[in-house]
Amino acid sequence: MLTHLDSQGRATMVDVSDKALTIREAVAEARVRMRPETLQMIVQGEHPKGDVFAVARIAGIQAAKKTSDLIPLCHPLMLTSVKVELQAAGLDCVRITARCKLSGQTGVEMEALTAASVAALTIYDMCKAVDRGMTIEGVRLLEKVGGKSGHFIAGDSA
């Protein structure tokens, strides 16, 4: 059942006022593929714009906090924790993992997905002058804990 539709099929924000407060956590990932020399420049701290991972981490954290401004039917949430980790994965990829947490009445999947996505876009923005062929891929929810639907762990498809 699509909960963002009312009885007449119109988009609506879900009423969560009767839901119990529970600890909710979500983990999402994204990957940015690039030329090996671009990744090497980032990892060695030689990018002319500065620390690419630091800027992308901050962008991801900010994005998680602004998710309801970007996704029309998302509830504004009081996140208690947002962590964005970036690491080289092989010779041509950056793996981004975003973890969001709160005690609330609705989940944080969209916040984690938004954090990972915006961190990836930030890497693209900072590096596009040296590598316009980068691709952003594999944006997905890895894990979700809490709420009525319980615990979700994604299958291994990356």
C-alpha positions in Angstrom: 0.0 0.0 0.0 1.3 3.4 -0.9 0.9 5.5 2.2 1.5 8.8 0.5 -1.8 8.7 -1.3 -5.2 9.5 0.3 -8.4 7.5 -0.5 -8.9 9.6 -3.7 -5.3 9.0 -5.0 -4.0 12.4 -4.1 -0.5 12.9 -2.7 -0.5 13.6 1.1 2.0 13.6 3.9 1.5 10.5 6.1 0.1 11.3 9.6 2.6 9.7 12.1 1.1 11.2 15.2 -0.2 7.8 16.5 3.1 6.0 15.9 5.3 5.1 18.8 8.6 6.9 19.4 11.4 4.4 18.7 15.1 4.5 17.9 15.4 4.5 14.1 18.5 4.2 12.1 19.3 3.9 8.4 22.5 3.3 6.4 22.8 4.1 2.7 25.6 4.1 0.2 26.6 5.6 -3.1 29.7 5.1 -5.3 31.5 7.5 -7.5 33.6 6.0 -10.3 36.4 8.0 -11.8 39.7 7.8 -13.5 42.4 6.2 -11.3 44.5 9.4 -11.5 41.6 11.4 -10.2 41.1 9.1 -7.2 44.9 9.2 -6.5 44.8 13.0 -6.5 42.0 13.0 -4.0 43.5 10.4 -1.7 47.0 12.1 -1.7 45.4 15.5 -0.9 46.7 17.1 -4.1 43.3 18.4 -5.4 43.6 22.1 -6.1 40.2 22.8 -4.4 41.3 21.2 -1.1 40.2 18.2 0.9 37.5 16.6 -1.3 36.4 14.0 1.3 36.0 16.7 4.0 33.9 18.9 1.9 31.7 15.9 0.7 31.3 14.7 4.3 30.0 18.2 5.4 27.7 18.4 2.3 26.2 15.0 3.1 25.6 15.9 6.7 23.9 19.2 5.7 21.8 17.4 3.1 20.5 14.9 5.6 19.3 17.8 7.8 17.6 19.4 4.8 15.9 16.3 3.3 12.3 17.5 4.0 13.1 20.7 2.1 14.1 18.6 -1.0 11.6 15.7 -0.9 8.1 17.1 -0.8 6.3 14.5 1.4 9.2 13.9 3.9 8.7 14.9 7.5 11.1 17.4 9.0 13.1 15.3 11.5 15.2 16.0 14.5 18.2 13.9 13.7 20.4 12.9 16.6 23.3 11.6 14.5 24.5 11.8 11.0 27.8 10.2 9.9 29.2 10.2 6.4 32.2 8.1 5.6 34.2 8.2 2.4 36.9 5.8 1.3 38.7 4.7 -1.8 37.3 1.4 -3.1 39.8 -0.1 -5.6 41.7 2.1 -8.0 38.8 4.0 -9.5 35.9 4.4 -7.0 34.9 6.3 -3.9 32.4 4.5 -1.6 30.2 6.7 0.5 28.3 5.4 3.5 25.8 7.6 5.3 24.3 6.7 8.7 21.4 8.6 10.2 19.8 8.1 13.5 17.0 9.5 15.7 14.3 8.7 18.3 11.1 9.4 16.5 7.9 8.4 14.8 9.1 7.9 11.3 12.2 6.4 9.6 15.4 8.1 8.4 15.9 6.2 5.1 15.4 9.2 3.0 17.9 11.2 5.1 20.6 8.6 4.7 19.9 8.3 0.9 20.0 12.1 0.5 23.3 12.3 2.5 25.0 9.7 0.4 23.7 11.2 -2.9 24.7 14.8 -2.1 28.1 13.7 -0.9 28.5 11.9 -4.3 27.4 15.0 -6.1 29.8 17.1 -4.2 32.7 14.9 -5.2 31.6 15.2 -8.8 31.3 19.0 -8.5 34.8 19.3 -6.9 36.4 17.0 -9.5 34.6 17.7 -12.7 37.3 20.1 -14.0 39.8 17.1 -14.0 37.4 14.3 -14.8 34.0 15.0 -16.4 33.5 11.3 -17.1 32.8 10.4 -13.5 29.7 8.4 -12.8 27.5 8.2 -9.6 26.1 4.7 -9.1 24.7 2.2 -6.6 22.8 4.7 -4.5 20.8 2.3 -2.2 19.6 1.6 1.3 21.8 -0.8 3.0 20.1 -1.2 6.4 17.1 0.2 8.3 16.4 -0.4 12.0 13.3 0.5 14.0 9.6 1.2 13.4 6.8 -1.2 12.6 8.4 -2.7 9.6 11.4 -3.8 11.7 14.9 -4.5 10.5 15.9 -4.5 6.8 19.3 -5.5 5.4 19.9 -5.2 1.7 21.1 -8.2 -0.3 24.6 -8.0 -1.7 24.3 -6.5 -5.2 27.2 -4.0 -5.2 
